[in-house]
Amino acid sequence: MNKHTIYTEVLVVGSGPAGFSAAYTAAKNGANVILVEQCGNVGGISTSGLMSHWAGSCASPIYNEILKRSAQESEGEFYNKITTIIDPEKLKTLYLEMLCAVGVRILLYTFACDAIMDGNAIKGVSVVNKSGFTDIYSDVIIDATGDGDIACKSGAEYFKGRETDGKMQPATIMFKVGGVCYEKAVFPPSFETLIETEKGELQSLGKKILPPPSGHVLLYKTTLPGIVTCNMTNCIEIDGTNADDLTKATITCRKQMDDIVKFLREYAPGFENCFIISSAPLIGVRETRHFKGEYVLTEEDILNAKVFEDYIVKDAHFNFDVHNISGAGLDKSGVQHGFKQNAGYTIPYRCLLPEKIENLLLCGRNISGTHMAHSNFRAMPICAGIGEAAGAAAAVAVKNKVSVRKVKSYEIRDLIFN
Ligand SMILES: Cc1cc2nc3c(=O)[nH]c(=O)nc-3n(C[C@H](O)[C@H](O)[C@H](O)COP(=O)(O)OP(=O)(O)OC[C@H]3O[C@@H](n4cnc5c(N)ncnc54)[C@H](O)[C@@H]3O)c2cc1C
């Protein structure tokens, strides 16, 4: 088998909000960067996942820049103010423009399939694409695959899902409908938004009529007239790191889509003439592997808004967001109800450093945290903040010719916040 070899200083695998931010920040700070992505677009769930909006927040300059530049991109059109609503088509282009501007080499349609190890140190990643097989060697490797595919291959320790039984949050294919009358339409943003209609309360109708495990009604405004994003398909009991399960989940969610549209036409005011215009090419997997880092972020750290001495993400705000693991709606523990924390929390650099494996940074939703903490930091603004920190750490490591484990948190903060 003919294999190519390339070398870079920083290799980022996965281009979601975390991987994009990592690649952009590392390159902006002088590193040679390659970004590998299996899809034909940069952005992960924020674009290929057809995501509705940025939820939660975090004091991240890159996140703020994305919001600001997304608004500029839309100038003269339907929406030109700063908004957390996502236009995935515009965001795809914006991400590419930003990455090209700082000189990141982007490899789309490229799947990362193995870690190249030398003892406990990761030296590179094997990828496959139209050109064939390539080994990409790199001083620093950032795993921003969401599932931690590379960390897993490197032998980093992890568990999946809930600590008690390994069960993972459900998966969803997001889709958009057009033909909605915005003047009449209802937009329930959460499972707990109850909307009385002439035919009954909408969430209760959803639970009664929609095919299980779908059943909740989550509808989001877009920046385009008559178009609404639906977060309503639902597949439980799948493992997003297993190809058969991903296929099963895709079939399950797609089967639900026609019934959901029929339901919306019949029961949701303003949706009488709606029709599907697009669905996400990348299925939305909420939760898979949780890695064991030098520190494991916990629910208590978030509830206490703990300020870690080695923080690299600050002012992170979001609720716990655990979907019902055995059906539609919210987690049965009702964990969201008790959340009263107004102060932002921080994430320590140690959560990005897997135990034992050298040259590797965890990044985005696969950093080290418990099932419950993960349900909070998986929000995209916080993942962007984590990515920004990983990119800054990698740039410092390359510049100072040290391993990422030796990089000091203040050096990362200096690059991000000053
Ligand atoms: C259905 C759903 C609804 C959500 N709703 C919201 C919301 O409204 N607001 C919000 O802020 N957050 C929301 N989230 C959470 C949020 O979207 C994710 O947690 C976040 O996108 C994680 O960012 P990430 O960059 O870590 O990973 P991802 O966005 O998952 O990106 C990972 C990237 O890595 C690529 N990749 C994976 N494996 C490989 C490989 N082996 N080789 C090459 N490329 C690979 C993927 O194609 C993808 O582009 C939602 C999530 C889901 C699933």
The ligand as an SDF file (V2000), in Angstrom:
LIG
                    3D

 53 58  0  0  0  0  0  0  0  0999 V2000
  -28.9490   17.5750   18.1590 C   0  0  0  0  0  0  0  0  0  0  0  0
  -28.0830   18.5300   18.9060 C   0  0  0  0  0  0  0  0  0  0  0  0
  -28.5850   19.7590   19.2590 C   0  0  0  0  0  0  0  0  0  0  0  0
  -27.7580   20.6790   19.9140 C   0  0  0  0  0  0  0  0  0  0  0  0
  -28.2390   21.9340   20.1720 N   0  0  0  0  0  0  0  0  0  0  0  0
  -27.3680   22.8860   20.5550 C   0  0  0  0  0  0  0  0  0  0  0  0
  -27.7670   24.2440   20.5780 C   0  0  0  0  0  0  0  0  0  0  0  0
  -28.8990   24.5900   20.2630 O   0  0  0  0  0  0  0  0  0  0  0  0
  -26.8310   25.1660   20.9440 N   0  0  0  0  0  0  0  0  0  0  0  0
  -25.5700   24.8140   21.3230 C   0  0  0  0  0  0  0  0  0  0  0  0
  -24.7740   25.7090   21.6400 O   0  0  0  0  0  0  0  0  0  0  0  0
  -25.1740   23.5280   21.3320 N   0  0  0  0  0  0  0  0  0  0  0  0
  -26.0370   22.5610   20.9280 C   0  0  0  0  0  0  0  0  0  0  0  0
  -25.6410   21.2570   20.8810 N   0  0  0  0  0  0  0  0  0  0  0  0
  -24.3100   20.8680   21.3970 C   0  0  0  0  0  0  0  0  0  0  0  0
  -23.1960   21.1880   20.4160 C   0  0  0  0  0  0  0  0  0  0  0  0
  -23.6550   21.2410   19.0860 O   0  0  0  0  0  0  0  0  0  0  0  0
  -22.0260   20.2120   20.4770 C   0  0  0  0  0  0  0  0  0  0  0  0
  -21.7910   19.7620   21.7750 O   0  0  0  0  0  0  0  0  0  0  0  0
  -20.7810   20.9380   19.9370 C   0  0  0  0  0  0  0  0  0  0  0  0
  -20.9660   21.1630   18.5450 O   0  0  0  0  0  0  0  0  0  0  0  0
  -19.5200   20.1610   20.1880 C   0  0  0  0  0  0  0  0  0  0  0  0
  -18.4750   20.8420   19.5180 O   0  0  0  0  0  0  0  0  0  0  0  0
  -17.1700   20.0820   19.0940 P   0  0  0  0  0  0  0  0  0  0  0  0
  -16.4150   21.0180   18.2350 O   0  0  0  0  0  0  0  0  0  0  0  0
  -16.5370   19.4870   20.2860 O   0  0  0  0  0  0  0  0  0  0  0  0
  -17.6910   18.8340   18.2200 O   0  0  0  0  0  0  0  0  0  0  0  0
  -18.5700   18.7420   16.8910 P   0  0  0  0  0  0  0  0  0  0  0  0
  -19.3480   19.9610   16.6400 O   0  0  0  0  0  0  0  0  0  0  0  0
  -19.3160   17.4460   17.0400 O   0  0  0  0  0  0  0  0  0  0  0  0
  -17.4730   18.6020   15.7630 O   0  0  0  0  0  0  0  0  0  0  0  0
  -16.6760   17.4460   15.6340 C   0  0  0  0  0  0  0  0  0  0  0  0
  -16.1280   17.4330   14.2040 C   0  0  0  0  0  0  0  0  0  0  0  0
  -15.1980   16.3720   14.0670 O   0  0  0  0  0  0  0  0  0  0  0  0
  -15.4310   15.6770   12.8500 C   0  0  0  0  0  0  0  0  0  0  0  0
  -14.9430   14.3180   13.0620 N   0  0  0  0  0  0  0  0  0  0  0  0
  -15.3670   13.4200   13.9670 C   0  0  0  0  0  0  0  0  0  0  0  0
  -14.6340   12.3050   13.9090 N   0  0  0  0  0  0  0  0  0  0  0  0
  -13.7200   12.4860   12.9170 C   0  0  0  0  0  0  0  0  0  0  0  0
  -12.6780   11.6900   12.3950 C   0  0  0  0  0  0  0  0  0  0  0  0
  -12.3860   10.4820   12.9080 N   0  0  0  0  0  0  0  0  0  0  0  0
  -11.9410   12.1910   11.3630 N   0  0  0  0  0  0  0  0  0  0  0  0
  -12.1940   13.4190   10.8490 C   0  0  0  0  0  0  0  0  0  0  0  0
  -13.1900   14.2340   11.3310 N   0  0  0  0  0  0  0  0  0  0  0  0
  -13.9230   13.7710   12.3610 C   0  0  0  0  0  0  0  0  0  0  0  0
  -16.9470   15.7670   12.6750 C   0  0  0  0  0  0  0  0  0  0  0  0
  -17.3340   15.5720   11.3240 O   0  0  0  0  0  0  0  0  0  0  0  0
  -17.2170   17.1870   13.1580 C   0  0  0  0  0  0  0  0  0  0  0  0
  -17.0680   18.1290   12.1270 O   0  0  0  0  0  0  0  0  0  0  0  0
  -26.4400   20.3150   20.2450 C   0  0  0  0  0  0  0  0  0  0  0  0
  -25.9300   19.0570   19.9060 C   0  0  0  0  0  0  0  0  0  0  0  0
  -26.7490   18.1690   19.2410 C   0  0  0  0  0  0  0  0  0  0  0  0
  -26.1760   16.8440   18.8450 C   0  0  0  0  0  0  0  0  0  0  0  0
  1  2  1  0
  2  3  1  0
  2 52  2  0
  3  4  2  0
  4  5  1  0
  4 50  1  0
  5  6  2  0
  6  7  1  0
  6 13  1  0
  7  8  2  0
  7  9  1  0
  9 10  1  0
 10 11  2  0
 10 12  1  0
 12 13  2  0
 13 14  1  0
 14 15  1  0
 14 50  1  0
 15 16  1  0
 16 17  1  0
 16 18  1  0
 18 19  1  0
 18 20  1  0
 20 21  1  0
 20 22  1  0
 22 23  1  0
 23 24  1  0
 24 25  2  0
 24 26  1  0
 24 27  1  0
 27 28  1  0
 28 29  2  0
 28 30  1  0
 28 31  1  0
 31 32  1  0
 32 33  1  0
 33 34  1  0
 33 48  1  0
 34 35  1  0
 35 36  1  0
 35 46  1  0
 36 37  1  0
 36 45  1  0
 37 38  2  0
 38 39  1  0
 39 40  1  0
 39 45  2  0
 40 41  1  0
 40 42  2  0
 42 43  1  0
 43 44  2  0
 44 45  1  0
 46 47  1  0
 46 48  1  0
 48 49  1  0
 50 51  2  0
 51 52  1  0
 52 53  1  0
M  END
$$$$
